[in-house]
């Protein structure tokens, strides 16, 4: 089992930035996809950004141009740089990794809360 633990959430003013981190307990090499999801009250969890093992990236339209997903294999960590935060960005952000070899399956972190004040 791969454990993911997010950090970096908090309260920020609109227009500000946050950097979320998600170190894994094991290697991320071999993950088919990894990325970040967001959960807000009354809504289904939605994909914010993802990257595949072939470096194909996806950004949800509502964050494209503002958020940047990156990963550092040497530290078994993925990041989400959140810039130009908007009042509609708050939620619980969770990191995710999907393996099809080794630790097969979907692995989730507990989530970190992001709040944006206007």
Backbone bond lengths (Angstrom), bond angles and torsions (degrees), N, CA, C in turn:
res aa  C-N    CA-C-N  psi(-1)  N-CA   C-N-CA  omega(-1)  CA-C   N-CA-C  phi
1 X - - - 1.445 - - 1.525 109.65 -
2 X 1.308 116.55 132.20 1.457 122.24 177.19 1.514 107.91 -98.41
3 X 1.317 116.14 125.60 1.462 119.74 177.66 1.521 110.19 -99.08
4 X 1.312 115.10 136.14 1.466 122.21 178.99 1.520 108.01 -118.92
5 X 1.303 116.78 134.55 1.465 120.90 -178.75 1.518 109.19 -132.72
6 X 1.322 115.81 113.03 1.457 120.04 -179.30 1.529 111.55 -82.73
7 X 1.308 114.38 154.41 1.460 121.28 171.58 1.523 107.73 -153.37
8 X 1.316 115.79 166.69 1.451 119.92 175.54 1.511 114.79 107.70
9 X 1.336 117.32 -7.76 1.453 118.90 177.95 1.516 110.94 -71.62
10 X 1.317 115.48 173.37 1.455 119.90 179.21 1.505 111.37 158.96
11 X 1.320 114.88 -165.09 1.456 122.19 -179.80 1.520 109.29 -101.33
12 X 1.310 115.90 130.89 1.460 120.71 -179.91 1.519 108.65 -142.18
13 X 1.313 115.93 150.55 1.460 119.64 176.54 1.512 110.60 -76.00
14 X 1.310 114.78 152.01 1.463 119.54 175.88 1.535 109.22 -54.58
15 X 1.308 114.88 135.62 1.455 120.49 -176.89 1.506 113.27 94.55
16 X 1.320 116.56 -12.25 1.452 121.25 -179.18 1.514 112.76 -84.09
17 X 1.334 114.92 -173.07 1.459 121.27 -175.97 1.518 110.86 -133.29
18 X 1.297 114.62 152.77 1.455 123.03 171.21 1.517 107.75 -139.32
19 X 1.316 115.49 152.95 1.451 120.58 174.44 1.515 107.98 -125.09
20 X 1.318 115.36 115.01 1.453 121.33 177.77 1.522 109.46 -90.70
21 X 1.321 115.46 140.93 1.459 121.40 177.72 1.520 109.85 -121.71
22 X 1.289 116.03 149.93 1.459 120.85 -179.71 1.530 109.44 -145.49
23 X 1.320 116.90 84.93 1.459 118.97 174.69 1.520 110.67 -76.17
24 X 1.312 115.28 144.76 1.458 121.67 178.46 1.521 109.69 -105.67
25 X 1.344 115.36 152.78 1.460 119.91 -179.79 1.520 111.55 -74.62
26 X 1.326 116.93 -15.72 1.449 121.18 177.96 1.515 110.12 -135.40
27 X 1.299 113.98 -177.87 1.453 118.15 -177.36 1.524 111.92 -65.73
28 X 1.321 115.45 144.67 1.459 120.96 174.57 1.530 111.03 -93.86
29 X 1.334 114.46 -7.17 1.467 117.71 176.07 1.518 107.90 -64.83
30 X 1.297 115.91 127.52 1.457 120.14 -177.77 1.513 112.61 105.57
31 X 1.346 116.66 -12.09 1.462 118.36 176.45 1.516 109.03 -67.53
32 X 1.323 115.43 131.20 1.461 118.93 179.68 1.528 110.49 -71.09
33 X 1.311 115.17 -42.79 1.457 120.73 175.06 1.530 108.85 -142.14
34 X 1.293 115.90 155.42 1.462 121.81 170.29 1.510 107.16 -146.87
35 X 1.314 115.66 159.70 1.448 117.03 -178.29 1.508 112.26 172.39
36 X 1.333 114.67 -165.08 1.455 122.57 -175.61 1.524 110.20 -130.35
37 X 1.348 114.20 140.14 1.455 122.42 176.37 1.524 108.37 -121.35
38 X 1.323 114.88 160.97 1.449 120.80 178.65 1.524 109.69 -128.85
39 X 1.322 115.14 138.91 1.463 121.89 176.54 1.520 108.49 -122.89
40 X 1.309 115.86 126.40 1.461 120.46 174.52 1.523 108.14 -124.90
41 X 1.335 118.15 152.16 1.473 121.12 -177.46 1.521 112.27 -55.48
42 X 1.317 115.39 132.52 1.456 120.38 176.24 1.507 114.78 81.12
43 X 1.325 116.95 0.70 1.459 119.92 -179.77 1.515 110.34 -125.63
44 X 1.305 114.75 155.83 1.458 119.52 175.76 1.530 109.44 -72.56
45 X 1.322 113.97 153.77 1.460 118.26 175.44 1.527 108.52 -61.56
46 X 1.315 115.59 135.96 1.463 119.36 -176.88 1.525 110.48 -125.98
47 X 1.312 113.92 147.93 1.456 120.65 179.54 1.529 108.94 -75.87
48 X 1.323 114.73 131.08 1.462 120.57 178.32 1.530 110.13 -98.90
49 X 1.324 115.92 -49.01 1.455 120.44 -178.77 1.519 108.89 -159.77
50 X 1.315 115.65 148.94 1.457 119.86 178.37 1.512 110.04 -151.13
51 X 1.322 114.08 160.67 1.460 120.57 176.44 1.516 107.93 -142.82
52 X 1.318 115.69 142.06 1.456 120.53 178.90 1.517 110.81 -97.53
53 X 1.311 115.72 172.78 1.462 119.82 179.35 1.524 111.79 -72.14
54 X 1.311 117.44 -6.71 1.462 120.73 173.28 1.524 110.45 -103.73
55 X 1.338 116.44 17.09 1.460 123.19 174.96 1.516 114.51 68.44
56 X 1.315 115.72 22.80 1.463 119.40 174.66 1.523 107.57 -85.84
57 X 1.320 116.24 123.09 1.454 120.12 -176.42 1.522 111.17 -109.10
58 X 1.314 113.61 153.68 1.458 121.04 176.48 1.529 107.70 -135.89
59 X 1.317 115.84 136.42 1.457 121.97 172.26 1.526 108.93 -126.68
60 X 1.313 115.63 134.04 1.457 119.28 175.42 1.526 108.83 -62.12
61 X 1.308 117.61 145.17 1.473 120.44 -178.41 1.523 113.22 -53.45
62 X 1.328 117.12 -31.42 1.458 118.98 -174.94 1.532 112.79 -78.83
63 X 1.343 118.01 -4.91 1.465 120.01 176.61 1.528 112.41 -124.97
64 X 1.304 117.12 -8.68 1.454 120.40 -176.24 1.524 110.91 -58.05
65 X 1.322 114.68 131.59 1.462 120.09 -178.60 1.510 113.47 89.64
66 X 1.345 117.09 -11.11 1.466 120.42 -179.37 1.525 112.29 -117.20
67 X 1.314 117.74 -35.55 1.464 122.41 -177.66 1.528 109.51 -105.74
68 X 1.321 114.45 147.71 1.461 120.52 177.91 1.515 109.53 -133.02
69 X 1.318 115.79 123.55 1.462 121.53 176.03 1.526 108.28 -94.60
70 X 1.308 116.13 136.59 1.462 119.62 175.97 1.526 108.59 -144.91
71 X 1.302 115.39 166.43 1.458 119.47 178.62 1.516 109.51 -144.63
72 X 1.299 114.96 148.52 1.449 121.92 179.04 1.517 106.65 -126.52
73 X 1.318 116.21 99.09 1.460 120.52 -175.24 1.525 111.89 -62.22
74 X 1.310 117.04 -34.38 1.467 119.82 -178.67 1.523 111.86 -62.01
75 X 1.341 116.33 -26.08 1.462 121.45 179.02 1.520 112.13 -108.26
76 X 1.338 116.15 6.17 1.478 120.31 -178.92 1.526 111.25 51.70
77 X 1.306 116.48 41.73 1.457 120.76 -171.95 1.516 111.03 -132.87
78 X 1.321 114.97 140.30 1.450 120.43 169.98 1.526 108.38 -116.66
79 X 1.318 115.47 152.45 1.450 122.12 -175.13 1.529 110.18 -129.08
80 X 1.311 114.13 156.10 1.457 120.01 170.37 1.524 107.48 -132.42
81 X 1.319 115.69 107.51 1.455 121.29 176.10 1.519 107.65 -85.56
82 X 1.321 115.83 120.82 1.455 121.61 -175.30 1.529 107.55 -113.75
83 X 1.313 116.23 111.62 1.449 121.99 -179.24 1.526 110.92 -113.54
84 X 1.314 115.16 160.45 1.469 120.59 177.31 1.527 111.22 49.93
85 X 1.314 115.88 48.61 1.461 120.14 -176.48 1.520 111.33 -62.32
86 X 1.312 114.29 142.24 1.462 122.06 -176.31 1.527 109.78 -114.88
87 X 1.316 117.99 159.26 1.480 120.90 178.13 1.526 112.68 -59.22
88 X 1.326 118.39 -20.68 1.468 120.54 179.58 1.525 113.40 -91.22
89 X 1.329 117.97 4.35 1.456 121.53 -179.93 1.528 116.03 -86.09
90 X 1.323 120.98 -15.58 1.464 119.86 -175.52 1.516 113.82 -58.20
91 X 1.328 114.47 155.87 1.441 121.11 177.86 1.510 109.56 158.85
92 X 1.318 114.27 -177.98 1.461 120.55 173.44 1.517 107.14 -96.52
93 X 1.298 115.08 117.92 1.464 121.58 -178.10 1.524 109.27 -99.27
94 X 1.331 114.54 126.31 1.452 120.81 -178.60 1.517 109.91 -121.53
95 X 1.320 115.47 141.05 1.456 118.92 175.15 1.522 109.31 -93.32
96 X 1.305 113.90 160.02 1.462 120.73 -172.18 1.514 109.25 -146.98
97 X 1.304 115.23 146.81 1.465 120.76 173.13 1.517 107.99 -143.18
98 X 1.291 115.84 136.29 1.459 121.70 -179.68 1.521 109.06 -119.32
99 X 1.325 114.97 121.71 1.444 121.26 178.80 1.525 109.75 -111.48
100 X 1.316 116.03 141.66 1.461 120.33 173.57 1.527 110.69 -113.96
101 X 1.315 116.38 -4.45 1.464 122.43 171.97 1.523 106.97 -134.70
102 X 1.322 115.55 160.10 1.456 117.79 -179.34 1.515 110.95 69.33
103 X 1.314 116.97 -117.98 1.468 122.14 179.12 1.529 109.27 -78.27
104 X 1.310 115.39 70.32 1.459 121.11 -173.28 1.517 111.11 -59.85
105 X 1.332 114.33 139.09 1.442 119.60 175.70 1.509 113.05 121.91
106 X 1.318 114.71 -176.92 1.459 121.90 179.95 1.534 108.88 -99.04
107 X 1.303 115.14 132.96 1.457 121.45 -178.28 1.525 108.56 -122.46
108 X 1.334 115.75 134.89 1.466 121.92 -175.79 1.526 111.01 -126.97
109 X 1.313 114.32 148.40 1.441 119.21 169.02 1.518 109.83 -87.94
110 X 1.339 116.15 174.20 1.463 121.33 -178.02 1.523 112.05 -78.29
111 X 1.315 116.43 -21.83 1.454 119.71 178.79 1.515 112.50 104.63
112 X 1.309 115.12 152.08 1.459 121.99 175.30 1.524 108.01 -132.53
113 X 1.318 115.38 139.02 1.456 120.58 -172.83 1.524 111.30 -85.90
114 X 1.313 115.16 133.42 1.463 121.95 175.48 1.525 108.06 -118.45
115 X 1.321 115.45 126.80 1.457 121.42 178.68 1.521 108.49 -126.00
116 X 1.308 116.17 135.40 1.461 121.04 -178.64 1.525 108.76 -122.36
117 X 1.307 116.07 124.14 1.461 120.31 177.98 1.526 109.75 -97.02
118 X 1.305 115.31 141.71 1.475 119.61 -177.97 1.515 110.92 -93.14
